Amino acid sequence: MTTATVWLIIFVAAYWSYCIFWGIKGARSAKTASDYFIAGRTIPIWVFVLAATATSFSGWTFMGHPGLVYRDGFQYAYASFYAITIPFTGVMFLKRQWIIGKRFGFITPGEMFADYYSSEAIRILTVIVALIFSVPYLGLQLRASGFLFNVLTDGLLGVEAGMWMLSIVVIIYVASGGLRAVAYVDTLQCLLLAGGIFVIGLITLNAVGGWTVLQEGIGKLTSPEIIPALGTAIDPKRTPDGFSHYTAIPGVIQFVKSGPSAVGGAWTGVMCLTYMFALMGIHSSPAFTMWAFANKNPRPFAPQQVWASSAGIGFILIFFTAIQGLGAHLIGADANALTAGIAKDVLQIGGNIMETPGKQGMLVPALIHLLADTAPWLVGLLAVCALAAMQSTGAAYMSTAGGMLTRDLYKRFINPEAGHGTQKLFGRIGVVIICGLALIVATTSKDALVLLGGLAVAFGFQMWPAIAGVCYIPWFTRQGIAVGLALGLVAVMMTESVGVKWFGITAWGRWPLTMHSAFWGMLVNMGAVMIISAMTQGSDNPEHKKKFHDFLAETASVPAAKQGLKPLAWIVTIVWFIFAIGPGAVIGNTIFGNPNDATTWMFGMPSIWVWQIIWWFLGVCMMYLLAYHMQMSTMPETDIVALVEDIGDVKKARLDTDTP
């Protein structure tokens, strides 16, 4: 057993002890069902800021994101803008959902939708979305954790063994302590996630030889010059304009059947935009509605959305994951770069990371392993950072999905009189069931896991119309929302790998016309919502819905003094989406220099990287405008008083059950 493995075991033991401590503490604090499922609506400000950030950015951010930057270059690095687009959904909806949840006593999104739309079908569809989001997402995180343990222990611990060990610990603290335990563990996980990405970026930069060497190396890596020993340029994959796919997106759109088959890479302007739509589904997923309900007040929303996520995580992703991904080409991950003599073989992985079993997923473990001889303790600590990143999202989805199974299925349809103890028991059983399903899929069918994982965030995005109806648009009817949501989920499946692999859909492939499945799902979803709502106006108790919107108008509207700024806010938001992550991003390929000629690069950086840095900063400004200045995420000026009567006998009984 190596010294690095010993340190890994020590840090993992300490970290897991911390997790179990909060599980026990959370269990002792959970006196009622509300305490267990949404922490009694008392999560402190600083806890939510860190916990929601950790939940938003999973182990995929830590492990997968740098690897895809390595494989696809800066055209994929536009995905780093999810540090802004994920909380953008929160700006749109979290404050208003909190107000409604507080006012009417909702614990799960299914309860909110079923009450507002007077529809049990929407309640059940919401639970389905939560399960499809939670099970494969958790399975992917668990399997990645097992893979990480396997690599960093030099095969001492098998993938499945590591996966099962992690799942046992997660079940213990999530099932015991509920959302309160998840929140407090997530605070540490957020710090470990951000700190780990930062440190691994510094390790990579040091291995490359510093900032200047990195800049020069990227210029050589992307040059169109033919290398005699290769017979091609170092990067033979060129965009339609002849640029390296590492430093340019391949146009606004490509009219191909399948996005991954696009010339010069899949990440066209519309692909980047629609992929961001998918990731916006994280904060519109049912789990984040429960996060909103769990807060004492909306005060934490704005700092989480603007400073922790957009500014903090955005800065780390824009700079340090880019350094990891592009810098890896210059230290031994790229066989072509080694052959061309522009790289040094620091990683010593045999010359081409894409030929290893984990492909680009091996990149971060390989970078961590660089310190195995010089700082083995840091290897153990960084491994725990990766573990925490992978655990942060899965735990939250286990807890919230367990709550929805209990409240929206068991309590609603099987035992409406279930008391606090019974609800907590079934909530814990739900956590075990969800984790068990994730483990079964992850252990027995890796292909199914990957296919289902691709659906998760796109499914979450399909909740936008339902939430928008509750928060903004009383015109949407329950018939339109139910049919639209169902058809949207089907459209997502038909334009993902599932459509080809499971249903034999060959008329189009994955991501037709280089547009993500989230877009195609929403196109069908919103089309159905609009058409059916127009045909069914007045049929779903508009007076009942009016209560919600009248109350939101009193408590969440933009103040009269700032109504004149609404057109400006709309313009700023639309311009940002078009030029930062949409079709207009193609301008960034060349505006600050010729991608094929490093001598023309302003600031010594590829034009596309400078463009991303500028629009990241402008994105933070946009989020500040919306969250703070337009008061979309600030404290309401009116106190929110919970109603416990005049909302129907069934709902009143439910609220009485939840009152200590």
SEPADO-674009 format. One line per field, with one value per residue (C-alpha): residue number from 1; x, y, z; residue in one letter. Coordinates in steps of 0.05 Angstrom, whole numbers. Example, Ala and Ser with C-alpha at 12.3 -4.5 7.8 and 13.67 -1.06 7.14 Angstrom:
nr	(1; 2)
px	(246; 273)
py	(-90; -21)
pz	(156; 143)
rest	(A; S)
END
This chain:
nr	(1; 2; 3; 4; 5; 6; 7; 8; 9; 10; 11; 12; 13; 14; 15; 16; 17; 18; 19; 20; 21; 22; 23; 24; 25; 26; 27; 28; 29; 30; 31; 32; 33; 34; 35; 36; 37; 38; 39; 40; 41; 42; 43; 44; 45; 46; 47; 48; 49; 50; 51; 52; 53; 54; 55; 56; 57; 58; 59; 60; 61; 62; 63; 64; 65; 66; 67; 68; 69; 70; 71; 72; 73; 74; 75; 76; 77; 78; 79; 80; 81; 82; 83; 84; 85; 86; 87; 88; 89; 90; 91; 92; 93; 94; 95; 96; 97; 98; 99; 100; 101; 102; 103; 104; 105; 106; 107; 108; 109; 110; 111; 112; 113; 114; 115; 116; 117; 118; 119; 120; 121; 122; 123; 124; 125; 126; 127; 128; 129; 130; 131; 132; 133; 134; 135; 136; 137; 138; 139; 140; 141; 142; 143; 144; 145; 146; 147; 148; 149; 150; 151; 152; 153; 154; 155; 156; 157; 158; 159; 160; 161; 162; 163; 164; 165; 166; 167; 168; 169; 170; 171; 172; 173; 174; 175; 176; 177; 178; 179; 180; 181; 182; 183; 184; 185; 186; 187; 188; 189; 190; 191; 192; 193; 194; 195; 196; 197; 198; 199; 200; 201; 202; 203; 204; 205; 206; 207; 208; 209; 210; 211; 212; 213; 214; 215; 216; 217; 218; 219; 220; 221; 222; 223; 224; 225; 226; 227; 228; 229; 230; 231; 232; 233; 234; 235; 236; 237; 238; 239; 240; 241; 242; 243; 244; 245; 246; 247; 248; 249; 250; 251; 252; 253; 254; 255; 256; 257; 258; 259; 260; 261; 262; 263; 264; 265; 266; 267; 268; 269; 270; 271; 272; 273; 274; 275; 276; 277; 278; 279; 280; 281; 282; 283; 284; 285; 286; 287; 288; 289; 290; 291; 292; 293; 294; 295; 296; 297; 298; 299; 300; 301; 302; 303; 304; 305; 306; 307; 308; 309; 310; 311; 312; 313; 314; 315; 316; 317; 318; 319; 320; 321; 322; 323; 324; 325; 326; 327; 328; 329; 330; 331; 332; 333; 334; 335; 336; 337; 338; 339; 340; 341; 342; 343; 344; 345; 346; 347; 348; 349; 350; 351; 352; 353; 354; 355; 356; 357; 358; 359; 360; 361; 362; 363; 364; 365; 366; 367; 368; 369; 370; 371; 372; 373; 374; 375; 376; 377; 378; 379; 380; 381; 382; 383; 384; 385; 386; 387; 388; 389; 390; 391; 392; 393; 394; 395; 396; 397; 398; 399; 400; 401; 402; 403; 404; 405; 406; 407; 408; 409; 410; 411; 412; 413; 414; 415; 416; 417; 418; 419; 420; 421; 422; 423; 424; 425; 426; 427; 428; 429; 430; 431; 432; 433; 434; 435; 436; 437; 438; 439; 440; 441; 442; 443; 444; 445; 446; 447; 448; 449; 450; 451; 452; 453; 454; 455; 456; 457; 458; 459; 460; 461; 462; 463; 464; 465; 466; 467; 468; 469; 470; 471; 472; 473; 474; 475; 476; 477; 478; 479; 480; 481; 482; 483; 484; 485; 486; 487; 488; 489; 490; 491; 492; 493; 494; 495; 496; 497; 498; 499; 500; 501; 502; 503; 504; 505; 506; 507; 508; 509; 510; 511; 512; 513; 514; 515; 516; 517; 518; 519; 520; 521; 522; 523; 524; 525; 526; 527; 528; 529; 530; 531; 532; 533; 534; 535; 536; 537; 538; 539; 540; 541; 542; 543; 544; 545; 546; 547; 548; 549; 550; 551; 552; 553; 554; 555; 556; 557; 558; 559; 560; 561; 562; 563; 564; 565; 566; 567; 568; 569; 570; 571; 572; 573; 574; 575; 576; 577; 578; 579; 580; 581; 582; 583; 584; 585; 586; 587; 588; 589; 590; 591; 592; 593; 594; 595; 596; 597; 598; 599; 600; 601; 602; 603; 604; 605; 606; 607; 608; 609; 610; 611; 612; 613; 614; 615; 616; 617; 618; 619; 620; 621; 622; 623; 624; 625; 626; 627; 628; 629; 630; 631; 632; 633; 634; 635; 636; 637; 638; 639; 640; 641; 642; 643; 644; 645; 646; 647; 648; 649; 650; 651; 652; 653; 654; 655; 656; 657; 658; 659; 660)
px	(0; 29; 36; -16; -66; -55; -69; -130; -158; -145; -179; -237; -248; -248; -295; -344; -343; -365; -422; -447; -442; -491; -536; -542; -550; -603; -641; -645; -670; -724; -784; -836; -844; -830; -766; -743; -763; -748; -708; -768; -760; -701; -638; -590; -567; -494; -515; -561; -510; -458; -504; -545; -480; -452; -517; -516; -446; -434; -376; -386; -361; -300; -284; -318; -315; -239; -236; -285; -247; -186; -224; -264; -225; -254; -315; -338; -313; -375; -407; -372; -427; -473; -445; -492; -549; -562; -576; -611; -669; -665; -671; -733; -769; -740; -765; -835; -837; -813; -869; -922; -893; -892; -961; -997; -953; -927; -870; -862; -869; -921; -965; -957; -974; -1031; -1062; -1051; -1072; -1122; -1089; -1064; -1035; -985; -967; -950; -912; -871; -852; -833; -787; -757; -742; -713; -671; -648; -635; -588; -556; -540; -517; -468; -439; -432; -398; -351; -333; -317; -275; -237; -222; -199; -151; -123; -112; -76; -131; -130; -204; -249; -298; -359; -330; -316; -384; -420; -378; -396; -470; -473; -446; -492; -553; -534; -530; -584; -636; -620; -618; -660; -650; -619; -561; -553; -549; -496; -454; -461; -429; -364; -372; -378; -312; -278; -306; -284; -217; -201; -213; -170; -112; -113; -111; -49; -17; -29; -2; 60; 71; 64; 117; 76; 27; 73; 90; 16; -1; 55; 37; -36; -12; 32; -22; -73; -28; -48; 26; 35; 82; 124; 125; 49; 31; -21; -27; -22; -98; -125; -197; -212; -276; -307; -266; -202; -190; -169; -230; -195; -199; -263; -335; -356; -407; -476; -511; -499; -555; -535; -578; -538; -502; -441; -428; -419; -356; -304; -341; -412; -410; -441; -472; -541; -513; -480; -545; -591; -542; -547; -623; -613; -569; -620; -662; -622; -655; -723; -719; -767; -709; -694; -766; -758; -692; -732; -785; -732; -708; -729; -734; -708; -648; -597; -621; -587; -517; -519; -540; -496; -434; -425; -446; -440; -379; -343; -354; -356; -286; -259; -289; -271; -198; -179; -217; -192; -121; -131; -161; -115; -54; -60; -42; 25; 45; 35; -39; -36; 5; 6; 34; 88; 107; 110; 157; 114; 97; 135; 114; 99; 36; 70; 6; 31; 21; -53; -105; -161; -135; -140; -201; -231; -213; -219; -248; -178; -152; -167; -144; -80; -68; -81; -31; 24; 36; 38; 113; 123; 59; 21; -23; -48; -66; -111; -142; -156; -187; -235; -250; -270; -310; -347; -363; -393; -432; -460; -513; -532; -548; -594; -633; -639; -668; -717; -740; -752; -795; -836; -847; -873; -915; -940; -952; -955; -989; -1033; -1059; -1045; -1047; -1073; -1072; -999; -967; -897; -864; -895; -876; -804; -801; -826; -780; -721; -747; -752; -680; -658; -701; -673; -601; -613; -641; -582; -534; -569; -567; -495; -472; -510; -518; -467; -498; -567; -537; -504; -568; -612; -562; -567; -641; -636; -623; -665; -723; -713; -718; -786; -813; -805; -876; -908; -868; -878; -953; -952; -905; -924; -975; -1046; -1066; -1034; -1086; -1077; -1095; -1042; -988; -1002; -1002; -945; -901; -916; -902; -839; -811; -824; -792; -730; -724; -734; -677; -628; -588; -647; -688; -638; -615; -682; -735; -699; -711; -666; -699; -656; -600; -579; -586; -612; -587; -536; -591; -595; -654; -675; -693; -733; -770; -787; -808; -860; -876; -889; -925; -974; -982; -999; -1048; -1084; -1088; -1120; -1172; -1187; -1190; -1236; -1241; -1192; -1219; -1187; -1211; -1170; -1108; -1122; -1109; -1037; -1024; -1057; -1013; -951; -970; -973; -907; -861; -873; -819; -828; -865; -803; -766; -821; -789; -726; -762; -750; -676; -673; -705; -658; -596; -617; -633; -569; -528; -559; -548; -476; -448; -473; -514; -507; -471; -414; -385; -359; -313; -274; -236; -252; -189; -142; -135; -142; -90; -38; -18; 22; -44; -75; -91; -66; -30; -95; -140; -196; -249; -220; -219; -291; -312; -278; -312; -381; -372; -361; -420; -461; -446; -468; -533; -546; -534; -583; -638; -627; -612; -631; -696; -707; -723; -684; -686; -730; -803; -824; -887; -885; -909; -961; -976; -1049; -1077; -1149; -1192; -1153; -1196; -1207; -1154; -1100; -1121; -1114; -1046; -1023; -1049; -1009; -946; -956; -917)
py	(0; 67; 128; 165; 108; 112; 187; 174; 126; 175; 234; 192; 165; 236; 260; 203; 213; 285; 261; 211; 262; 308; 248; 234; 308; 316; 255; 284; 351; 321; 321; 331; 311; 383; 381; 318; 334; 409; 422; 457; 515; 539; 529; 587; 636; 613; 540; 549; 591; 537; 476; 499; 514; 445; 413; 453; 432; 358; 311; 318; 390; 365; 302; 307; 380; 386; 322; 348; 414; 371; 332; 388; 451; 520; 505; 460; 508; 551; 500; 536; 588; 540; 574; 630; 595; 545; 600; 641; 592; 604; 679; 667; 620; 607; 669; 662; 588; 603; 654; 604; 547; 589; 618; 553; 504; 461; 412; 381; 410; 356; 386; 455; 434; 389; 445; 502; 462; 418; 359; 293; 276; 334; 311; 241; 268; 311; 249; 213; 271; 270; 195; 197; 256; 223; 150; 155; 219; 186; 123; 162; 196; 130; 95; 154; 151; 76; 90; 145; 99; 45; 91; 126; 62; 30; -23; -41; -24; -47; 0; -36; -42; 33; 48; 5; 33; 104; 87; 58; 122; 165; 124; 128; 204; 222; 172; 190; 265; 285; 350; 384; 334; 340; 416; 418; 364; 402; 464; 427; 394; 462; 486; 420; 422; 494; 487; 421; 449; 510; 469; 419; 478; 505; 435; 432; 502; 486; 421; 459; 509; 571; 618; 641; 569; 552; 609; 590; 517; 530; 570; 512; 460; 495; 517; 492; 476; 405; 364; 316; 261; 263; 280; 328; 387; 370; 381; 349; 364; 431; 473; 490; 555; 515; 532; 483; 455; 472; 548; 558; 537; 505; 558; 579; 514; 452; 418; 348; 290; 280; 335; 293; 282; 357; 379; 408; 388; 387; 453; 501; 566; 535; 473; 513; 552; 492; 453; 511; 503; 431; 452; 505; 444; 433; 492; 476; 403; 383; 377; 452; 469; 433; 470; 535; 512; 494; 565; 610; 667; 685; 724; 671; 666; 728; 716; 643; 660; 720; 713; 640; 610; 662; 698; 646; 580; 618; 646; 577; 544; 598; 596; 534; 479; 510; 507; 434; 414; 452; 446; 370; 369; 398; 349; 282; 268; 281; 233; 282; 338; 291; 269; 341; 358; 413; 373; 340; 272; 290; 247; 184; 149; 121; 181; 184; 190; 176; 105; 91; 54; 118; 162; 236; 215; 194; 264; 291; 227; 230; 303; 286; 229; 277; 291; 218; 221; 294; 308; 243; 277; 325; 267; 240; 308; 321; 252; 272; 337; 295; 248; 306; 336; 271; 261; 331; 327; 254; 263; 322; 285; 223; 264; 304; 246; 205; 262; 263; 188; 195; 257; 252; 177; 143; 198; 223; 157; 103; 132; 204; 202; 184; 221; 249; 184; 145; 198; 200; 124; 121; 178; 137; 76; 120; 141; 68; 49; 105; 90; 16; 28; 72; 19; -36; 4; 26; -45; -85; -39; 16; 29; 40; 86; 130; 131; 150; 200; 238; 248; 278; 352; 355; 325; 377; 433; 407; 432; 505; 514; 483; 528; 589; 577; 578; 637; 682; 657; 642; 631; 561; 508; 441; 404; 442; 433; 358; 341; 388; 358; 287; 302; 341; 282; 237; 287; 289; 213; 212; 262; 230; 165; 129; 141; 105; 50; 31; 54; 46; 118; 127; 185; 231; 219; 249; 325; 336; 400; 407; 425; 391; 345; 396; 445; 394; 372; 444; 459; 404; 418; 492; 482; 434; 479; 540; 504; 463; 521; 564; 510; 498; 568; 574; 499; 493; 538; 605; 637; 587; 603; 677; 672; 652; 706; 761; 744; 742; 810; 837; 807; 791; 842; 890; 954; 1010; 1054; 1001; 981; 1025; 982; 918; 929; 941; 877; 838; 868; 854; 782; 767; 799; 760; 693; 707; 731; 696; 625; 628; 641; 707; 670; 654; 726; 706; 659; 715; 783; 784; 750; 696; 627; 600; 653; 660; 724; 760; 740; 798; 786; 724; 684; 653; 701; 651; 650; 726; 728; 678; 718; 782; 751; 715; 782; 812; 752; 766; 838; 812; 767; 825; 868; 815; 786; 850; 912; 883; 849; 781; 745; 793; 794; 811; 878; 845; 792; 724; 695; 621; 602; 542; 549; 568; 524; 461; 406; 359; 413; 438; 368; 362; 428; 409; 345; 385; 434; 415)
pz	(0; -21; 23; -20; -8; 67; 66; 22; 74; 131; 96; 72; 142; 171; 117; 126; 201; 189; 145; 196; 252; 215; 200; 274; 291; 237; 262; 332; 305; 260; 306; 251; 178; 158; 199; 163; 91; 88; 151; 184; 135; 178; 137; 155; 101; 97; 96; 37; -1; 3; 1; -60; -96; -81; -104; -169; -188; -181; -189; -264; -256; -218; -258; -325; -344; -349; -389; -441; -445; -460; -514; -546; -527; -516; -559; -503; -450; -464; -418; -361; -368; -332; -270; -293; -329; -273; -221; -274; -266; -192; -203; -244; -197; -127; -91; -118; -102; -31; -22; -47; -6; 57; 46; 30; 70; 14; 27; -42; -112; -126; -72; -101; -172; -151; -110; -160; -222; -185; -220; -192; -260; -254; -184; -210; -270; -222; -181; -246; -265; -196; -199; -270; -248; -183; -199; -260; -234; -168; -204; -247; -185; -147; -205; -216; -142; -148; -210; -173; -114; -162; -198; -137; -97; -157; -163; -89; -84; -141; -176; -149; -78; -75; -103; -50; 7; -13; -20; 50; 81; 39; 59; 133; 137; 86; 112; 184; 182; 122; 85; 145; 146; 71; 76; 130; 96; 30; 61; 69; 1; -33; -3; -22; -93; -107; -72; -107; -177; -160; -132; -190; -238; -202; -205; -279; -291; -251; -290; -356; -335; -320; -353; -410; -429; -428; -475; -523; -519; -538; -598; -622; -606; -650; -707; -778; -792; -818; -773; -817; -764; -761; -833; -805; -759; -685; -683; -746; -728; -760; -763; -831; -828; -821; -747; -694; -658; -593; -606; -647; -649; -715; -736; -714; -734; -776; -813; -795; -771; -708; -670; -652; -727; -740; -776; -729; -666; -640; -602; -651; -626; -621; -589; -534; -523; -521; -476; -427; -431; -408; -349; -330; -313; -250; -213; -243; -222; -166; -117; -120; -107; -41; -29; -38; 12; 63; 74; 131; 81; 10; 37; 15; -57; -86; -55; -77; -148; -159; -116; -98; -165; -221; -195; -152; -189; -255; -243; -224; -286; -336; -315; -277; -313; -378; -351; -332; -399; -447; -403; -403; -477; -459; -403; -435; -446; -521; -564; -623; -580; -553; -624; -647; -590; -559; -496; -440; -414; -342; -336; -362; -383; -448; -492; -506; -451; -501; -508; -433; -405; -376; -436; -418; -351; -330; -336; -266; -230; -271; -251; -178; -183; -203; -129; -107; -92; -71; -31; -19; 34; -18; -64; -8; 5; -69; -74; -18; -55; -116; -72; -39; -107; -131; -67; -61; -115; -105; -31; -43; -97; -53; 4; -38; -80; -17; 8; -55; -54; 17; 11; -61; -66; 2; 42; -14; -40; 11; 81; 83; 160; 165; 224; 232; 252; 196; 144; 168; 166; 95; 76; 99; 62; 0; 6; 11; -49; -93; -74; -84; -154; -171; -147; -186; -251; -239; -224; -276; -336; -348; -417; -387; -335; -387; -429; -371; -344; -409; -396; -326; -335; -399; -361; -306; -358; -379; -312; -334; -362; -300; -254; -299; -295; -220; -214; -273; -324; -299; -372; -372; -357; -322; -387; -425; -372; -362; -436; -451; -396; -418; -491; -474; -435; -495; -543; -499; -502; -577; -589; -541; -547; -515; -577; -621; -573; -542; -591; -657; -679; -740; -777; -735; -686; -619; -617; -689; -724; -667; -618; -550; -532; -479; -535; -575; -513; -495; -567; -563; -490; -498; -564; -531; -470; -513; -560; -507; -458; -512; -522; -448; -419; -359; -348; -289; -234; -253; -188; -148; -188; -181; -106; -120; -171; -131; -71; -115; -144; -73; -49; -108; -163; -186; -145; -180; -180; -221; -270; -323; -320; -341; -416; -401; -360; -418; -469; -426; -414; -487; -512; -462; -481; -556; -553; -491; -504; -568; -643; -631; -596; -664; -664; -608; -653; -687; -656; -613; -662; -715; -682; -730; -714; -642; -658; -669; -602; -556; -485; -512; -507; -560; -580; -557; -486; -481; -507; -454; -398; -420; -425; -359; -326; -362; -341; -268; -279; -311; -252; -204; -243; -240; -170; -132; -171; -200; -132; -163; -108; -49; 13; 0; 30; 59; 113; 88; 135; 128; 117; 154; 134; 75; 28; 27; 77; 49; 48; 117; 146; 113; 143; 212; 208; 193; 251; 314)
rest	(M; T; T; A; T; V; W; L; I; I; F; V; A; A; Y; W; S; Y; C; I; F; W; G; I; K; G; A; R; S; A; K; T; A; S; D; Y; F; I; A; G; R; T; I; P; I; W; V; F; V; L; A; A; T; A; T; S; F; S; G; W; T; F; M; G; H; P; G; L; V; Y; R; D; G; F; Q; Y; A; Y; A; S; F; Y; A; I; T; I; P; F; T; G; V; M; F; L; K; R; Q; W; I; I; G; K; R; F; G; F; I; T; P; G; E; M; F; A; D; Y; Y; S; S; E; A; I; R; I; L; T; V; I; V; A; L; I; F; S; V; P; Y; L; G; L; Q; L; R; A; S; G; F; L; F; N; V; L; T; D; G; L; L; G; V; E; A; G; M; W; M; L; S; I; V; V; I; I; Y; V; A; S; G; G; L; R; A; V; A; Y; V; D; T; L; Q; C; L; L; L; A; G; G; I; F; V; I; G; L; I; T; L; N; A; V; G; G; W; T; V; L; Q; E; G; I; G; K; L; T; S; P; E; I; I; P; A; L; G; T; A; I; D; P; K; R; T; P; D; G; F; S; H; Y; T; A; I; P; G; V; I; Q; F; V; K; S; G; P; S; A; V; G; G; A; W; T; G; V; M; C; L; T; Y; M; F; A; L; M; G; I; H; S; S; P; A; F; T; M; W; A; F; A; N; K; N; P; R; P; F; A; P; Q; Q; V; W; A; S; S; A; G; I; G; F; I; L; I; F; F; T; A; I; Q; G; L; G; A; H; L; I; G; A; D; A; N; A; L; T; A; G; I; A; K; D; V; L; Q; I; G; G; N; I; M; E; T; P; G; K; Q; G; M; L; V; P; A; L; I; H; L; L; A; D; T; A; P; W; L; V; G; L; L; A; V; C; A; L; A; A; M; Q; S; T; G; A; A; Y; M; S; T; A; G; G; M; L; T; R; D; L; Y; K; R; F; I; N; P; E; A; G; H; G; T; Q; K; L; F; G; R; I; G; V; V; I; I; C; G; L; A; L; I; V; A; T; T; S; K; D; A; L; V; L; L; G; G; L; A; V; A; F; G; F; Q; M; W; P; A; I; A; G; V; C; Y; I; P; W; F; T; R; Q; G; I; A; V; G; L; A; L; G; L; V; A; V; M; M; T; E; S; V; G; V; K; W; F; G; I; T; A; W; G; R; W; P; L; T; M; H; S; A; F; W; G; M; L; V; N; M; G; A; V; M; I; I; S; A; M; T; Q; G; S; D; N; P; E; H; K; K; K; F; H; D; F; L; A; E; T; A; S; V; P; A; A; K; Q; G; L; K; P; L; A; W; I; V; T; I; V; W; F; I; F; A; I; G; P; G; A; V; I; G; N; T; I; F; G; N; P; N; D; A; T; T; W; M; F; G; M; P; S; I; W; V; W; Q; I; I; W; W; F; L; G; V; C; M; M; Y; L; L; A; Y; H; M; Q; M; S; T; M; P; E; T; D; I; V; A; L; V; E; D; I; G; D; V; K; K; A; R; L; D; T; D; T; P)
END
